[in-house]
Amino acid sequence: MKLAIITDIHGNAPALKAVLQEIDQHADIEEIWCLGDMIAMGPDSNEVLDILFAREDVQMITGNHDEAILSLIAGEGHPDSYKHTREHHEWIASRLHPQHVAKLKTLPRMLEKELNGTRILGIHYHIEETKRQFHIQDEPFYTILEPTLENMEMMFGDYPTDIICFGHHHPEHLFQANGKTYLNPGALGVSKGETASFGIIDASREEAEVTIHQVLYDKAAFLEKFERLQVPQREILFKLFYVGE
């Protein structure tokens, strides 16, 4: 009775494959939650979605990059706060397979489940209740806050759940207090290290156990693809998300 949590794959197929191979070694993992931002940043958006949509054990929600690119494709504009990624987003939008666009449009923003009496909720990042139906143009996702218990309780403390799972902010978060657990397993596909991360919720015991895991993948081959495909804005993406300190 286990649930795997992945988030922020960001078009990184080799990292996703490495994580799924590790997850598949656990026969007791019944379901995988993917908490948004499957596409953009990396060049493998179509391959990532091919993999995810082909699996019956994966439940998905949208993230801010998914929604911003869908908005471009639909001719509904591009959020002002994403100006720095517009060229890259347009490149992704022009290459995204139509069948993936159709499926992405059907995804919710939240997932909920109860395992052995433990309530679990997944969302890409905090959205105030009055903004839950806002279009991405209206900036529904909360400003990213530093990963502290105080900030997690401020954002997610009122959510009706025992474990709140999220992504968006790429570092790992794991906090527990006052009967709640706050889990961000870290960005699976965007890291300056050599590993991809994911979380596991083990609800087979009286008190659920939450852990974060790391898997090695061929990052050098992944980064080489940026040059081969001439991915727009790759220099700034490398500096911000993939290489250096």
Secondary structure in CASP SS format (residue, H / E / C, confidence):
PFRMAT SS
TARGET T0000
AUTHOR 0000-0000-0000
METHOD secondary structure of the structure
MODEL  1
M C 1.00
K E 1.00
L E 1.00
A E 1.00
I E 1.00
I E 1.00
T C 1.00
D C 1.00
I C 1.00
H C 1.00
G C 1.00
N C 1.00
A H 1.00
P H 1.00
A H 1.00
L H 1.00
K H 1.00
A H 1.00
V H 1.00
L H 1.00
Q H 1.00
E H 1.00
I H 1.00
D C 1.00
Q C 1.00
H C 1.00
A C 1.00
D C 1.00
I E 1.00
E E 1.00
E E 1.00
I E 1.00
W E 1.00
C E 1.00
L C 1.00
G C 1.00
D C 1.00
M C 1.00
I C 1.00
A C 1.00
M C 1.00
G C 1.00
P C 1.00
D C 1.00
S H 1.00
N H 1.00
E H 1.00
V H 1.00
L H 1.00
D H 1.00
I H 1.00
L H 1.00
F H 1.00
A H 1.00
R C 1.00
E C 1.00
D C 1.00
V E 1.00
Q E 1.00
M E 1.00
I C 1.00
T C 1.00
G C 1.00
N H 1.00
H H 1.00
D H 1.00
E H 1.00
A H 1.00
I H 1.00
L H 1.00
S H 1.00
L H 1.00
I H 1.00
A C 1.00
G C 1.00
E C 1.00
G C 1.00
H C 1.00
P C 1.00
D H 1.00
S H 1.00
Y H 1.00
K H 1.00
H H 1.00
T H 1.00
R H 1.00
E H 1.00
H H 1.00
H H 1.00
E H 1.00
W H 1.00
I H 1.00
A H 1.00
S H 1.00
R H 1.00
L C 1.00
H C 1.00
P H 1.00
Q H 1.00
H H 1.00
V H 1.00
A H 1.00
K H 1.00
L H 1.00
K H 1.00
T C 1.00
L C 1.00
P C 1.00
R C 1.00
M E 1.00
L E 1.00
E E 1.00
K E 1.00
E E 1.00
L E 1.00
N C 1.00
G C 1.00
T E 1.00
R E 1.00
I E 1.00
L E 1.00
G E 1.00
I E 1.00
H C 1.00
Y C 1.00
H C 1.00
I E 1.00
E C 1.00
E H 1.00
T H 1.00
K H 1.00
R C 1.00
Q C 1.00
F C 1.00
H C 1.00
I H 1.00
Q H 1.00
D H 1.00
E C 1.00
P C 1.00
F E 1.00
Y C 1.00
T C 1.00
I C 1.00
L C 1.00
E C 1.00
P C 1.00
T C 1.00
L H 1.00
E H 1.00
N H 1.00
M H 1.00
E H 1.00
M H 1.00
M H 1.00
F H 1.00
G C 1.00
D C 1.00
Y C 1.00
P C 1.00
T C 1.00
D C 1.00
I E 1.00
I E 1.00
C E 1.00
F C 1.00
G C 1.00
H C 1.00
H C 1.00
H C 1.00
P C 1.00
E C 1.00
H E 1.00
L E 1.00
F E 1.00
Q E 1.00
A E 1.00
N C 1.00
G C 1.00
K E 1.00
T E 1.00
Y E 1.00
L E 1.00
N E 1.00
P C 1.00
G C 1.00
A C 1.00
L C 1.00
G C 1.00
V C 1.00
S C 1.00
K C 1.00
G C 1.00
E C 1.00
T E 1.00
A E 1.00
S E 1.00
F E 1.00
G E 1.00
I E 1.00
I E 1.00
D E 1.00
A C 1.00
S C 1.00
R C 1.00
E C 1.00
E C 1.00
A C 1.00
E E 1.00
V E 1.00
T E 1.00
I E 1.00
H E 1.00
Q E 1.00
V E 1.00
L E 1.00
Y C 1.00
D C 1.00
K H 1.00
A H 1.00
A H 1.00
F H 1.00
L H 1.00
E H 1.00
K H 1.00
F H 1.00
E H 1.00
R H 1.00
L C 1.00
Q C 1.00
V C 1.00
P C 1.00
Q C 1.00
R H 1.00
E H 1.00
I H 1.00
L H 1.00
F H 1.00
K H 1.00
L H 1.00
F H 1.00
Y H 1.00
V C 1.00
G C 1.00
E C 1.00
END
